């Protein structure tokens, strides 16, 4: 199981701007790499790294992606962004089996589900989804698939209240189970890449038993 330490962000604001968060995360030296190929037939691997931190009110994350196929056609909250160029954060705040799957395409469209597994996962109220602040290097207009070397980034600030099935407050000293993913289900060359390995026969991210660990320090 992979373990990552998550430091508190140093800012004079309770809610730093996304530009400030992005710049602070850029300075992190030890980025997590989403670079595990788990399934035969899906050997293509884009380059994906992420920087992670937390504040008094939010979990802050920035994905850095370089890939040969890029698409961002979903524009509505809770649409199937996994069919586009997509980065994902699955997280369990407690040892109760409940997790949240937080998924973004390259223009910041977000889907959130929550449950105990794929069969029980249900879409979260769009009002809760809208609380996540996000910024991408691509902008917000839809993009049809393009090929060729393409680099993009996404910065997101996820307020604790998004984890509505739990009481999440001060994170210092806490441990969450989590995994990070990169996918593109309906790209010309689909891919399914993970941070922590997933030992299932076929691609399936809804596997909390294969989550890694985040330690908030």
N, C-alpha and C positions, 0 to 999 in steps of 0.2 A: 504494500500500500504506500502510495506517495504521500508525503507530508509537506505542507508549505506553511511558513510563518508569515503572518500578515501584520504589518506595522500600522500604527496610527498616523494619519496624515497631519502634517504640521501646517496649520493655517490660523489666521486670526479671526476667521469667520466660522460661524456655526454651520453655514451652508456655503462653502466656497463655490465660486463660479466654475462652470465646466471647463472653461479655458484654464483656470488656475489648477484644477484637478488634473487636467490633461498634461500640463507642464510639469507638475510635481511627479506624476507617474512616469513621465519620460525620463526622469532622473534616476529611477530605480535601476540598479545594476543587475539584480538577480530576478529575471523574468521567468515565469513558468512557461514551459514549452508544451504545446498540444501537438505531440509528434508520435503517437502510438498507433500503429496499424494493427487492427485486431482480426480482420476478416478477409479471407481469400476472395479475389475478384474485385477488391477495392484497394488497390495498391497505390493509387495516386495520392500524394500527400502535399498539400500546400504548406507554405511556411507560416506557422501561427505561433505567436507568443502573446503573453498577457502580463500586465502589471496590476497588482492588487493592493488596496489599502482600505482603511476605514476611518471614519470621523465620528463625532459624537452622535450623529444622526443617520449616517448612510454608509453603505459599502460601496467603494469606488473601484471601478475596473476599467482597464483600457486594453482592447484587443488590437494587435498589430498583425495584419494579414498580407501575404503575397501569394497570388495564385494565377493560374493560367486561364481560368474561366470565371467570369463574374456576371451575376444576374441579381437584380433587386426589383422585382415586379410587384410584390405585395405591399400595399399601402395602408391597409386597414388593420386596426388593433385585433389581435388574436387570429389573423389569417395564418395560413400554413407557411410561415417564413422559412421553415426547414427546406422547402423546395427551391429557395433562392440560395445565394451565397450567405451562409448563416453561421453565427457563433452562439454558443449556448452555455449557460451556467445553471447546473442542477445542484440544489443545496438542501440539506436537512439541518435545521437549527437545533433539534433535540433528538434524543434516542427513542422517539415514538413511532418511527416508520414513515412519518409524513415528510414529503419533500416538495420543493417548488421547482418547476422547470421554466427558466427565464431565457427566452430565445429572441435574437435580433437578426434581421437581415442587414445588408450593407448600407441601407438608407435609414436605419434606426427603427423601422417598424418592429413592434414587440408583441410577442405572444407569451402569456404566463398561464401555466396549468399548475394544479396541485393535487396530490393524492398519495396513495401508498404504492402505486405501480401503474403500468400502462392502462390496465383495465379500469382502474378507479380514478385516473387523473381527469380533472374537469377544468374547463377554462375559468379563469378568474375574472371577476367583474372589471370591465374596461376602465371604470373610474379608478380602480386600484392600479391598473397597468399604467395609467396616465401619470401617476405620481413619480415614475422613474424619469429622471432627467437624462437626456442623451444627446450626443453630438457625434457626427461622423464626418470624415474627410470627403465623402462623396456628395453630401447634400441630402435633400429629402425627395427629389423627383425620381420616379421609377426609371429603372435602367433595364433595357432588354439585354439578353446575353451578349457579352463581348468576349473575344478570345485574345490571348497575348498576355505578356507579363503585366500584371496589374496589382498595385499596392493600395491598401486602404486601412483605415483605423476607425475604431468606434470607442467612444468614452461614455460610460454610464455611471450615474450616481443612484443607487438603489436605497430608498429610505427604509428604515426598519419596519415601518407600518405596512410595507408590502407583504411582510411575513405575517399575514393577518390571523393565521391559525396558531400563532405562538406569541409569547410576550418577549420581545427582543428589545433590550435596552443597551446598557453599557457592554461592549464586546470584549473589553480587556480581560484576558484570562480565560475566555470561552473557547470552546472547540466545536466546529461545525464539520459535518461530513459533506463532501462536495465532489463534483467532477466538472470538467470543462470540455466542450466539444466543438468541432468544426465540421460542417456538413454542407452538402449541396445536392439534395435528393434528385432534383430534376435539371441538373446541369448536363452538358454534353458528356462530361466524364464525372459521374457521381462519386462522392467520396464521403467517408465516415471516419474521422480521426478523433482520438481522445487524449486527455491528459493522463488519467489513471487507466490502466488496462481494463478491458471488459471481456470476460471469458464466456461469451455466448456464441452459439453456432452462427447466428445471423446478426446483422447490425441492429442494436437495440440499446438506446441510451437510458431507457426507463428501468435501470437496474441499480437501485440504491445499495445493494450488497457489494457493488464494485466501486463505490465512491471512495475517493481519497480523503484526506483530513486537512482542514484549515485551522491553524492555531493563531488566535489573535493575541498579540503581545503588546 
